[in-house]
Amino acid sequence: VREAGAAASWPTLGARARAVIDYLSTHDSVGPSDLARAYGESQPTWTRELQSLEEQGIVRKEGQKRRLTAFGRTYLS
């Protein structure tokens, strides 16, 4: 998991990852069903995307939803 100050090595994000971050720019948290409703594709597809973003330290899981980490918020600016 990345530290908040590790912005020097940002991963390249694909279209789905950018969609998750875009969604979180206007919502506090997100789950796979939210993303499936907003953007289409299946819930398992969004679950895998959220897990990938979590492994990169961009989001963290809280209950059944995910929120941006401090590192993830750097993508909004």
A tleap script that builds the chain and sets N, CA, C and O, in Angstrom:
source leaprc.protein.ff14SB
mol = sequence {
  NVAL ARG GLU ALA GLY ALA ALA ALA SER TRP
  PRO THR LEU GLY ALA ARG ALA ARG ALA VAL
  ILE ASP TYR LEU SER THR HIE ASP SER VAL
  GLY PRO SER ASP LEU ALA ARG ALA TYR GLY
  GLU SER GLN PRO THR TRP THR ARG GLU LEU
  GLN SER LEU GLU GLU GLN GLY ILE VAL ARG
  LYS GLU GLY GLN LYS ARG ARG LEU THR ALA
  PHE GLY ARG THR TYR LEU CSER
}
set mol.1.N position { 0.855 -1.185 0.000 }
set mol.1.CA position { 0.000 0.000 0.000 }
set mol.1.C position { 0.886 1.229 0.000 }
set mol.1.O position { 1.895 1.290 0.703 }
set mol.2.N position { 0.497 2.196 -0.791 }
set mol.2.CA position { 1.308 3.405 -0.942 }
set mol.2.C position { 1.145 4.353 0.235 }
set mol.2.O position { 0.096 4.407 0.876 }
set mol.3.N position { 2.186 5.081 0.493 }
set mol.3.CA position { 2.152 6.143 1.483 }
set mol.3.C position { 1.569 7.385 0.830 }
set mol.3.O position { 1.607 7.511 -0.394 }
set mol.4.N position { 1.033 8.297 1.617 }
set mol.4.CA position { 0.427 9.516 1.081 }
set mol.4.C position { 1.425 10.344 0.281 }
set mol.4.O position { 1.021 11.044 -0.647 }
set mol.5.N position { 2.691 10.289 0.603 }
set mol.5.CA position { 3.690 11.090 -0.089 }
set mol.5.C position { 4.324 10.400 -1.274 }
set mol.5.O position { 5.325 10.888 -1.797 }
set mol.6.N position { 3.783 9.291 -1.712 }
set mol.6.CA position { 4.394 8.516 -2.793 }
set mol.6.C position { 3.907 8.930 -4.172 }
set mol.6.O position { 3.956 8.123 -5.101 }
set mol.7.N position { 3.443 10.153 -4.333 }
set mol.7.CA position { 2.868 10.602 -5.594 }
set mol.7.C position { 3.864 10.599 -6.748 }
set mol.7.O position { 3.450 10.658 -7.906 }
set mol.8.N position { 5.141 10.534 -6.472 }
set mol.8.CA position { 6.143 10.557 -7.533 }
set mol.8.C position { 6.049 9.342 -8.446 }
set mol.8.O position { 6.517 9.400 -9.583 }
set mol.9.N position { 5.462 8.254 -7.986 }
set mol.9.CA position { 5.358 7.049 -8.803 }
set mol.9.C position { 3.903 6.658 -9.039 }
set mol.9.O position { 3.518 5.514 -8.801 }
set mol.10.N position { 3.100 7.605 -9.505 }
set mol.10.CA position { 1.689 7.332 -9.771 }
set mol.10.C position { 1.539 6.258 -10.828 }
set mol.10.O position { 2.235 6.277 -11.844 }
set mol.11.N position { 0.637 5.326 -10.593 }
set mol.11.CA position { 0.374 4.318 -11.622 }
set mol.11.C position { -0.440 4.939 -12.761 }
set mol.11.O position { -1.178 5.903 -12.557 }
set mol.12.N position { -0.297 4.379 -13.946 }
set mol.12.CA position { -1.120 4.796 -15.074 }
set mol.12.C position { -2.490 4.156 -14.901 }
set mol.12.O position { -2.593 2.950 -14.674 }
set mol.13.N position { -3.536 4.961 -15.008 }
set mol.13.CA position { -4.884 4.460 -14.775 }
set mol.13.C position { -5.632 4.270 -16.081 }
set mol.13.O position { -5.560 5.109 -16.978 }
set mol.14.N position { -6.350 3.159 -16.181 }
set mol.14.CA position { -7.179 2.885 -17.337 }
set mol.14.C position { -8.508 3.624 -17.246 }
set mol.14.O position { -8.758 4.358 -16.290 }
set mol.15.N position { -9.348 3.424 -18.241 }
set mol.15.CA position { -10.631 4.128 -18.322 }
set mol.15.C position { -11.549 3.794 -17.146 }
set mol.15.O position { -12.197 4.687 -16.601 }
set mol.16.N position { -11.613 2.520 -16.748 }
set mol.16.CA position { -12.484 2.164 -15.619 }
set mol.16.C position { -11.979 2.767 -14.316 }
set mol.16.O position { -12.775 3.244 -13.506 }
set mol.17.N position { -10.673 2.751 -14.104 }
set mol.17.CA position { -10.110 3.345 -12.884 }
set mol.17.C position { -10.412 4.839 -12.842 }
set mol.17.O position { -10.766 5.375 -11.792 }
set mol.18.N position { -10.272 5.511 -13.983 }
set mol.18.CA position { -10.592 6.938 -14.031 }
set mol.18.C position { -12.078 7.177 -13.774 }
set mol.18.O position { -12.445 8.184 -13.170 }
set mol.19.N position { -12.944 6.252 -14.231 }
set mol.19.CA position { -14.381 6.373 -13.972 }
set mol.19.C position { -14.668 6.268 -12.470 }
set mol.19.O position { -15.517 6.990 -11.948 }
set mol.20.N position { -13.962 5.370 -11.780 }
set mol.20.CA position { -14.138 5.231 -10.329 }
set mol.20.C position { -13.745 6.538 -9.636 }
set mol.20.O position { -14.475 7.030 -8.775 }
set mol.21.N position { -12.618 7.086 -10.005 }
set mol.21.CA position { -12.154 8.332 -9.386 }
set mol.21.C position { -13.106 9.477 -9.708 }
set mol.21.O position { -13.391 10.312 -8.849 }
set mol.22.N position { -13.596 9.517 -10.947 }
set mol.22.CA position { -14.572 10.545 -11.326 }
set mol.22.C position { -15.833 10.419 -10.469 }
set mol.22.O position { -16.359 11.421 -9.985 }
set mol.23.N position { -16.311 9.201 -10.283 }
set mol.23.CA position { -17.488 8.971 -9.452 }
set mol.23.C position { -17.227 9.465 -8.027 }
set mol.23.O position { -18.074 10.127 -7.426 }
set mol.24.N position { -16.061 9.141 -7.500 }
set mol.24.CA position { -15.730 9.534 -6.130 }
set mol.24.C position { -15.446 11.028 -5.991 }
set mol.24.O position { -15.348 11.533 -4.873 }
set mol.25.N position { -15.314 11.735 -7.096 }
set mol.25.CA position { -15.139 13.188 -7.013 }
set mol.25.C position { -16.441 13.867 -6.593 }
set mol.25.O position { -16.424 15.005 -6.126 }
set mol.26.N position { -17.575 13.170 -6.758 }
set mol.26.CA position { -18.874 13.748 -6.393 }
set mol.26.C position { -19.646 12.909 -5.376 }
set mol.26.O position { -20.740 13.297 -4.965 }
set mol.27.N position { -19.099 11.774 -4.967 }
set mol.27.CA position { -19.743 10.897 -3.992 }
set mol.27.C position { -18.716 10.536 -2.912 }
set mol.27.O position { -17.520 10.449 -3.188 }
set mol.28.N position { -19.193 10.330 -1.687 }
set mol.28.CA position { -18.300 9.992 -0.574 }
set mol.28.C position { -17.729 8.582 -0.684 }
set mol.28.O position { -16.576 8.343 -0.324 }
set mol.29.N position { -18.541 7.648 -1.182 }
set mol.29.CA position { -18.110 6.259 -1.258 }
set mol.29.C position { -18.755 5.599 -2.460 }
set mol.29.O position { -19.675 6.143 -3.071 }
set mol.30.N position { -18.256 4.414 -2.789 }
set mol.30.CA position { -18.749 3.714 -3.972 }
set mol.30.C position { -18.642 2.213 -3.773 }
set mol.30.O position { -17.738 1.722 -3.097 }
set mol.31.N position { -19.571 1.501 -4.368 }
set mol.31.CA position { -19.531 0.047 -4.419 }
set mol.31.C position { -19.717 -0.398 -5.858 }
set mol.31.O position { -20.054 0.415 -6.719 }
set mol.32.N position { -19.505 -1.666 -6.129 }
set mol.32.CA position { -19.623 -2.164 -7.501 }
set mol.32.C position { -21.011 -1.953 -8.109 }
set mol.32.O position { -21.124 -1.690 -9.306 }
set mol.33.N position { -22.065 -2.063 -7.301 }
set mol.33.CA position { -23.408 -1.867 -7.845 }
set mol.33.C position { -23.629 -0.402 -8.238 }
set mol.33.O position { -24.319 -0.126 -9.219 }
set mol.34.N position { -23.053 0.531 -7.487 }
set mol.34.CA position { -23.143 1.951 -7.847 }
set mol.34.C position { -22.507 2.193 -9.213 }
set mol.34.O position { -23.059 2.900 -10.056 }
set mol.35.N position { -21.343 1.596 -9.412 }
set mol.35.CA position { -20.620 1.786 -10.669 }
set mol.35.C position { -21.329 1.111 -11.837 }
set mol.35.O position { -21.360 1.650 -12.943 }
set mol.36.N position { -21.898 -0.069 -11.593 }
set mol.36.CA position { -22.638 -0.761 -12.647 }
set mol.36.C position { -23.847 0.074 -13.082 }
set mol.36.O position { -24.145 0.157 -14.274 }
set mol.37.N position { -24.537 0.688 -12.129 }
set mol.37.CA position { -25.675 1.550 -12.469 }
set mol.37.C position { -25.220 2.802 -13.216 }
set mol.37.O position { -25.866 3.227 -14.173 }
set mol.38.N position { -24.122 3.382 -12.783 }
set mol.38.CA position { -23.659 4.642 -13.369 }
set mol.38.C position { -23.010 4.464 -14.738 }
set mol.38.O position { -23.193 5.305 -15.617 }
set mol.39.N position { -22.260 3.391 -14.930 }
set mol.39.CA position { -21.440 3.261 -16.131 }
set mol.39.C position { -21.687 1.990 -16.947 }
set mol.39.O position { -21.085 1.815 -18.007 }
set mol.40.N position { -22.564 1.101 -16.469 }
set mol.40.CA position { -22.764 -0.159 -17.170 }
set mol.40.C position { -21.709 -1.169 -16.748 }
set mol.40.O position { -21.031 -0.979 -15.739 }
set mol.41.N position { -21.571 -2.224 -17.507 }
set mol.41.CA position { -20.686 -3.350 -17.206 }
set mol.41.C position { -21.179 -4.076 -15.959 }
set mol.41.O position { -22.115 -3.623 -15.300 }
set mol.42.N position { -20.562 -5.179 -15.646 }
set mol.42.CA position { -21.053 -6.031 -14.567 }
set mol.42.C position { -20.459 -5.649 -13.211 }
set mol.42.O position { -19.408 -5.013 -13.126 }
set mol.43.N position { -21.159 -6.054 -12.164 }
set mol.43.CA position { -20.645 -5.822 -10.812 }
set mol.43.C position { -19.310 -6.518 -10.593 }
set mol.43.O position { -18.422 -5.921 -9.985 }
set mol.44.N position { -19.117 -7.778 -11.068 }
set mol.44.CA position { -17.798 -8.402 -10.885 }
set mol.44.C position { -16.669 -7.618 -11.566 }
set mol.44.O position { -15.551 -7.575 -11.052 }
set mol.45.N position { -16.951 -7.004 -12.712 }
set mol.45.CA position { -15.937 -6.179 -13.386 }
set mol.45.C position { -15.534 -5.019 -12.493 }
set mol.45.O position { -14.348 -4.729 -12.342 }
set mol.46.N position { -16.518 -4.356 -11.903 }
set mol.46.CA position { -16.233 -3.217 -11.033 }
set mol.46.C position { -15.589 -3.663 -9.728 }
set mol.46.O position { -14.759 -2.944 -9.171 }
set mol.47.N position { -15.959 -4.834 -9.238 }
set mol.47.CA position { -15.316 -5.362 -8.027 }
set mol.47.C position { -13.826 -5.551 -8.265 }
set mol.47.O position { -13.007 -5.176 -7.426 }
set mol.48.N position { -13.471 -6.132 -9.406 }
set mol.48.CA position { -12.047 -6.321 -9.727 }
set mol.48.C position { -11.330 -4.977 -9.852 }
set mol.48.O position { -10.195 -4.831 -9.398 }
set mol.49.N position { -11.992 -3.999 -10.467 }
set mol.49.CA position { -11.371 -2.672 -10.615 }
set mol.49.C position { -11.148 -2.028 -9.252 }
set mol.49.O position { -10.086 -1.459 -8.999 }
set mol.50.N position { -12.137 -2.115 -8.379 }
set mol.50.CA position { -11.999 -1.552 -7.036 }
set mol.50.C position { -10.899 -2.259 -6.247 }
set mol.50.O position { -10.144 -1.615 -5.519 }
set mol.51.N position { -10.808 -3.583 -6.390 }
set mol.51.CA position { -9.748 -4.327 -5.709 }
set mol.51.C position { -8.372 -3.891 -6.222 }
set mol.51.O position { -7.433 -3.756 -5.437 }
set mol.52.N position { -8.252 -3.675 -7.511 }
set mol.52.CA position { -6.988 -3.218 -8.085 }
set mol.52.C position { -6.612 -1.841 -7.542 }
set mol.52.O position { -5.460 -1.601 -7.182 }
set mol.53.N position { -7.591 -0.943 -7.486 }
set mol.53.CA position { -7.326 0.394 -6.949 }
set mol.53.C position { -6.973 0.337 -5.467 }
set mol.53.O position { -6.174 1.136 -4.979 }
set mol.54.N position { -7.566 -0.599 -4.765 }
set mol.54.CA position { -7.239 -0.777 -3.348 }
set mol.54.C position { -5.802 -1.266 -3.188 }
set mol.54.O position { -5.080 -0.789 -2.312 }
set mol.55.N position { -5.387 -2.202 -4.017 }
set mol.55.CA position { -4.011 -2.717 -3.972 }
set mol.55.C position { -2.991 -1.621 -4.286 }
set mol.55.O position { -1.863 -1.659 -3.795 }
set mol.56.N position { -3.389 -0.649 -5.102 }
set mol.56.CA position { -2.509 0.456 -5.460 }
set mol.56.C position { -2.536 1.582 -4.424 }
set mol.56.O position { -1.774 2.543 -4.533 }
set mol.57.N position { -3.413 1.467 -3.418 }
set mol.57.CA position { -3.494 2.472 -2.369 }
set mol.57.C position { -4.322 3.682 -2.748 }
set mol.57.O position { -4.218 4.721 -2.095 }
set mol.58.N position { -5.145 3.579 -3.788 }
set mol.58.CA position { -5.943 4.712 -4.252 }
set mol.58.C position { -7.282 4.781 -3.526 }
set mol.58.O position { -7.792 5.869 -3.260 }
set mol.59.N position { -7.852 3.618 -3.205 }
set mol.59.CA position { -9.081 3.565 -2.413 }
set mol.59.C position { -8.854 2.619 -1.243 }
set mol.59.O position { -7.922 1.815 -1.248 }
set mol.60.N position { -9.722 2.729 -0.237 }
set mol.60.CA position { -9.700 1.790 0.890 }
set mol.60.C position { -11.131 1.331 1.138 }
set mol.60.O position { -12.084 2.082 0.935 }
set mol.61.N position { -11.261 0.099 1.575 }
set mol.61.CA position { -12.571 -0.475 1.823 }
set mol.61.C position { -13.020 -0.147 3.233 }
set mol.61.O position { -12.271 -0.319 4.195 }
set mol.62.N position { -14.251 0.327 3.342 }
set mol.62.CA position { -14.893 0.598 4.627 }
set mol.62.C position { -16.263 -0.059 4.575 }
set mol.62.O position { -17.167 0.457 3.917 }
set mol.63.N position { -16.430 -1.163 5.240 }
set mol.63.CA position { -17.672 -1.926 5.131 }
set mol.63.C position { -17.761 -2.525 3.738 }
set mol.63.O position { -16.842 -3.217 3.298 }
set mol.64.N position { -18.845 -2.269 3.050 }
set mol.64.CA position { -19.021 -2.782 1.692 }
set mol.64.C position { -18.673 -1.745 0.625 }
set mol.64.O position { -18.747 -2.043 -0.568 }
set mol.65.N position { -18.299 -0.548 1.029 }
set mol.65.CA position { -18.006 0.543 0.089 }
set mol.65.C position { -16.524 0.898 0.134 }
set mol.65.O position { -15.797 0.487 1.039 }
set mol.66.N position { -16.102 1.655 -0.843 }
set mol.66.CA position { -14.720 2.141 -0.878 }
set mol.66.C position { -14.708 3.652 -0.955 }
set mol.66.O position { -15.600 4.276 -1.530 }
set mol.67.N position { -13.670 4.227 -0.359 }
set mol.67.CA position { -13.456 5.678 -0.353 }
set mol.67.C position { -12.048 5.960 -0.852 }
set mol.67.O position { -11.164 5.107 -0.777 }
set mol.68.N position { -11.855 7.169 -1.363 }
set mol.68.CA position { -10.516 7.574 -1.776 }
set mol.68.C position { -9.612 7.710 -0.558 }
set mol.68.O position { -10.044 8.181 0.494 }
set mol.69.N position { -8.376 7.302 -0.704 }
set mol.69.CA position { -7.356 7.548 0.315 }
set mol.69.C position { -6.784 8.946 0.066 }
set mol.69.O position { -7.142 9.597 -0.916 }
set mol.70.N position { -5.915 9.398 0.934 }
set mol.70.CA position { -5.230 10.672 0.703 }
set mol.70.C position { -4.459 10.607 -0.615 }
set mol.70.O position { -4.451 11.568 -1.384 }
set mol.71.N position { -3.814 9.471 -0.867 }
set mol.71.CA position { -3.098 9.282 -2.129 }
set mol.71.C position { -4.070 9.338 -3.301 }
set mol.71.O position { -3.769 9.958 -4.321 }
set mol.72.N position { -5.223 8.703 -3.171 }
set mol.72.CA position { -6.219 8.719 -4.237 }
set mol.72.C position { -6.758 10.107 -4.515 }
set mol.72.O position { -7.062 10.437 -5.661 }
set mol.73.N position { -6.881 10.924 -3.477 }
set mol.73.CA position { -7.380 12.301 -3.677 }
set mol.73.C position { -6.419 13.139 -4.509 }
set mol.73.O position { -6.829 14.140 -5.097 }
set mol.74.N position { -5.141 12.747 -4.571 }
set mol.74.CA position { -4.204 13.521 -5.381 }
set mol.74.C position { -4.555 13.444 -6.859 }
set mol.74.O position { -4.154 14.313 -7.633 }
set mol.75.N position { -5.299 12.417 -7.265 }
set mol.75.CA position { -5.733 12.306 -8.651 }
set mol.75.C position { -6.816 13.319 -9.005 }
set mol.75.O position { -7.038 13.600 -10.183 }
set mol.76.N position { -7.484 13.865 -8.008 }
set mol.76.CA position { -8.545 14.843 -8.261 }
set mol.76.C position { -8.005 16.231 -8.570 }
set mol.76.O position { -8.708 17.067 -9.138 }
set mol.77.N position { -6.759 16.468 -8.195 }
set mol.77.CA position { -6.217 17.821 -8.408 }
set mol.77.C position { -5.404 17.932 -9.675 }
set mol.77.O position { -4.887 19.005 -9.985 }
savepdb mol mol.pdb
quit
